């Protein structure tokens, strides 16, 4: 099934996700599960947008943006997802995503569609030491407080560890518009999209559980990922998720 999706044209490849977003409530009913055990249509669309952003798949991003807006995501929520993505896939793909989103908004406006802007990001309260703020947020996300001397990459390149704490976890994770669950869904979707970063994917899938996403919701995330990435990356994401769920 995955191989067939890979060989489809972009528009055809996107059809399974359309069904996931539009028919989510029907699926929930058929499986006789409470609605909150699966991802919402908006969350699924965030996963899709982030996955295609990580891959730089602009031809698939356009329909993903349209589906996201139609599913109820605001303009600022999608912008925030693209801003957040840059920390994991870099400025080039984040900026390409943003320019593609601008094109979609202009096309929709020309058709007479008025999209909901939603609240803009509030200014971050720059109070106290940024490194300490970032360290505290990381501990909140992981449930583990740092102690002892730095090891691994933090000892080998302490500068990047500072950037990680001060910028990623202070500057970015302190922003609102998206909550921790949504930011982590964006993160694991980008990581699955770029591929080859299984250790980081493993860590963030663990964080997903810490911030309140359920195993069922993460399996639902995987269902979406299987429609947006290649066979090898989908298999890798599934293997990592199985490991994480077995350990938790």
C-alpha positions as CSV (number, residue, x, y, z in Angstrom):
1,X,0.0,0.0,0.0
2,X,2.8,2.4,0.9
3,X,4.6,1.7,-2.3
4,X,1.5,2.5,-4.3
5,X,1.2,5.9,-2.6
6,X,4.9,6.7,-3.4
7,X,4.4,6.1,-7.1
8,X,1.2,8.1,-7.3
9,X,1.2,11.6,-8.7
10,X,1.1,14.3,-6.0
11,X,-2.6,15.0,-6.2
12,X,-3.4,11.3,-6.1
13,X,-1.0,10.6,-3.4
14,X,-2.7,13.2,-1.3
15,X,-6.2,11.6,-1.5
16,X,-5.6,9.3,1.5
17,X,-4.9,12.3,3.7
18,X,-8.1,14.0,2.4
19,X,-10.0,11.1,3.6
20,X,-8.2,11.2,7.0
21,X,-9.0,14.8,7.5
22,X,-12.6,14.9,6.2
23,X,-13.8,11.5,7.5
24,X,-12.0,11.5,10.8
25,X,-15.3,11.6,12.8
26,X,-16.7,8.6,10.8
27,X,-13.5,6.6,11.4
28,X,-13.8,7.3,15.2
29,X,-17.4,6.2,15.1
30,X,-16.7,3.0,13.2
31,X,-13.9,2.1,15.6
32,X,-16.2,2.9,18.6
33,X,-13.5,5.0,20.2
34,X,-13.9,8.4,22.0
35,X,-13.0,11.3,19.7
36,X,-10.0,12.4,21.8
37,X,-8.2,9.0,21.4
38,X,-7.3,10.0,17.9
39,X,-5.8,13.1,16.4
40,X,-8.2,15.8,15.4
41,X,-8.5,16.8,11.7
42,X,-6.5,19.9,12.4
43,X,-3.7,18.0,14.2
44,X,-3.5,15.6,11.2
45,X,-3.2,18.5,8.8
46,X,-0.4,20.0,10.9
47,X,1.4,16.7,10.7
48,X,1.0,16.6,7.0
49,X,2.1,20.2,6.5
50,X,5.2,19.7,8.7
51,X,6.1,16.4,7.0
52,X,6.0,18.0,3.5
53,X,7.9,21.0,4.8
54,X,10.7,18.8,6.1
55,X,10.9,17.1,2.7
56,X,10.7,20.3,0.7
57,X,7.8,18.8,-1.2
58,X,6.2,22.0,-2.4
59,X,3.9,20.4,-4.9
60,X,2.3,18.6,-2.0
61,X,2.3,21.5,0.4
62,X,-0.2,23.5,-1.7
63,X,-3.0,20.9,-1.3
64,X,-1.9,20.4,2.3
65,X,-2.3,24.1,3.1
66,X,-5.7,24.1,1.5
67,X,-6.9,21.1,3.5
68,X,-5.5,22.6,6.7
69,X,-7.3,25.9,6.2
70,X,-10.5,24.1,5.3
71,X,-10.2,21.9,8.4
72,X,-10.1,25.0,10.6
73,X,-6.4,25.8,11.1
74,X,-5.9,29.6,11.2
75,X,-3.4,31.4,9.1
76,X,-1.3,32.1,12.1
77,X,-1.3,28.5,13.3
78,X,0.0,27.4,10.0
79,X,2.6,30.2,9.9
80,X,3.7,29.2,13.4
81,X,4.1,25.6,12.3
82,X,6.3,26.7,9.5
83,X,8.3,28.9,11.8
84,X,8.8,26.1,14.3
85,X,9.8,23.7,11.5
86,X,12.9,25.7,10.7
87,X,14.6,24.6,13.9
88,X,14.6,21.1,12.6
89,X,14.8,21.3,8.8
90,X,16.5,24.7,8.4
91,X,15.7,28.1,7.1
92,X,15.7,27.2,3.3
93,X,12.8,24.7,3.6
94,X,10.9,26.8,6.2
95,X,11.1,29.9,4.0
96,X,10.1,27.9,0.9
97,X,7.1,26.6,2.9
98,X,6.2,30.2,3.9
99,X,6.4,31.5,0.4
100,X,4.3,28.6,-0.9
101,X,1.7,29.3,1.9
102,X,1.6,33.0,0.7
103,X,0.8,31.8,-2.8
104,X,-2.0,29.6,-1.5
105,X,-3.5,32.4,0.5
106,X,-3.4,34.7,-2.5
107,X,-5.0,32.1,-4.7
108,X,-7.8,31.6,-2.1
109,X,-8.3,35.3,-1.7
110,X,-8.7,35.6,-5.5
111,X,-11.4,33.0,-5.3
112,X,-13.3,35.0,-2.7
113,X,-12.2,32.8,0.3
114,X,-11.7,34.7,3.5
115,X,-9.4,32.6,5.8
116,X,-9.4,33.1,9.6
117,X,-6.2,34.8,10.7
118,X,-6.5,33.7,14.3
119,X,-4.5,35.3,17.2
120,X,-0.9,36.4,16.4
121,X,2.0,35.3,18.6
122,X,2.3,37.2,21.8
123,X,5.6,38.8,22.6
124,X,7.8,36.5,24.6
125,X,8.5,37.8,28.1
126,X,12.2,38.2,28.1
127,X,12.6,37.9,31.9
128,X,15.6,36.2,33.6
129,X,18.4,34.2,32.1
130,X,17.5,32.8,28.7
131,X,19.7,29.7,29.1
132,X,18.0,28.9,32.4
133,X,14.5,29.5,30.9
134,X,15.3,27.1,28.1
135,X,16.7,24.5,30.5
136,X,13.6,24.7,32.6
137,X,11.3,24.3,29.5
138,X,13.4,21.3,28.3
139,X,13.0,19.7,31.8
140,X,9.3,20.3,31.6
141,X,9.0,18.7,28.2
142,X,11.1,15.6,29.1
143,X,10.3,15.3,32.7
144,X,14.0,15.0,33.5
145,X,16.1,17.6,35.3
146,X,19.7,18.1,34.2
147,X,22.3,17.2,36.7
148,X,26.0,16.6,36.5
149,X,28.6,17.5,33.9
150,X,27.7,17.9,30.2
151,X,28.3,14.8,28.0
152,X,28.1,13.8,24.4
153,X,27.6,16.7,21.9
154,X,27.0,19.2,24.7
155,X,30.6,18.5,26.0
156,X,32.1,18.2,22.5
157,X,30.5,21.5,21.2
158,X,29.1,23.4,24.2
159,X,28.2,26.4,21.9
160,X,25.5,24.4,20.1
161,X,24.1,23.3,23.5
162,X,23.8,26.9,24.5
163,X,22.0,27.7,21.2
164,X,19.7,24.8,21.7
165,X,18.6,25.9,25.2
166,X,18.5,29.7,24.5
167,X,17.0,29.6,21.1
168,X,15.0,26.4,20.5
169,X,13.6,25.9,24.0
170,X,13.4,29.6,25.1
171,X,12.8,31.7,21.9
172,X,10.7,29.1,20.1
173,X,9.0,26.9,22.7
174,X,8.0,29.9,24.8
175,X,5.9,31.2,21.9
176,X,2.2,30.7,22.0
177,X,-0.3,30.1,19.1
178,X,0.7,26.4,19.1
179,X,0.8,24.5,22.4
180,X,3.4,21.9,23.4
181,X,1.4,19.0,21.9
182,X,1.1,20.7,18.6
183,X,4.7,21.8,18.5
184,X,5.8,18.2,19.2
185,X,3.5,16.8,16.5
186,X,5.1,19.3,14.1
187,X,8.6,18.3,15.3
188,X,8.1,14.5,14.8
189,X,6.5,15.1,11.5
190,X,9.4,17.2,10.2
191,X,11.9,14.6,11.5
192,X,10.1,11.8,9.8
193,X,10.0,13.8,6.7
194,X,13.7,14.6,6.5
195,X,14.6,11.0,7.5
196,X,17.9,9.6,8.9
197,X,17.5,11.2,12.3
198,X,16.0,8.4,14.3
199,X,17.7,9.2,17.6
200,X,16.1,12.7,17.6
201,X,12.8,11.2,16.4
202,X,12.9,8.7,19.3
203,X,13.5,11.5,21.9
204,X,10.7,13.7,20.6
205,X,8.2,10.8,20.4
206,X,9.0,10.2,24.0
207,X,8.3,13.9,24.7
208,X,5.0,13.6,22.8
209,X,3.9,11.1,25.5
210,X,5.2,13.4,28.3
211,X,3.1,16.3,27.0
212,X,-0.1,14.3,27.0
213,X,-0.4,12.7,23.5
214,X,-1.6,9.1,23.8
215,X,-0.2,6.0,22.2
216,X,-3.3,5.8,20.0
217,X,-2.8,9.4,18.8
218,X,0.8,8.6,18.0
219,X,-0.3,5.6,16.0
220,X,-2.7,7.9,14.2
221,X,0.3,10.3,13.5
222,X,2.0,7.3,11.9
223,X,-1.0,6.6,9.8
224,X,-0.7,10.1,8.3
225,X,3.1,9.8,7.9
226,X,2.7,6.7,5.9
227,X,0.8,8.8,3.3
228,X,3.4,11.6,3.1
229,X,6.9,10.0,3.2
230,X,8.7,7.3,1.3
231,X,8.6,3.6,2.2
232,X,12.0,3.5,4.0
233,X,11.3,6.6,6.1
234,X,7.8,5.3,6.9
235,X,9.3,2.0,8.1
236,X,11.9,3.8,10.1
237,X,9.3,6.0,11.8
238,X,7.2,3.0,12.6
239,X,10.1,1.1,14.1
240,X,11.1,4.0,16.3
241,X,7.5,4.5,17.5
242,X,7.1,0.8,18.3
243,X,10.3,1.1,20.4
244,X,9.1,4.2,22.2
245,X,5.7,2.7,23.0
246,X,7.3,-0.6,24.2
247,X,9.5,1.4,26.7
248,X,6.7,3.6,28.0
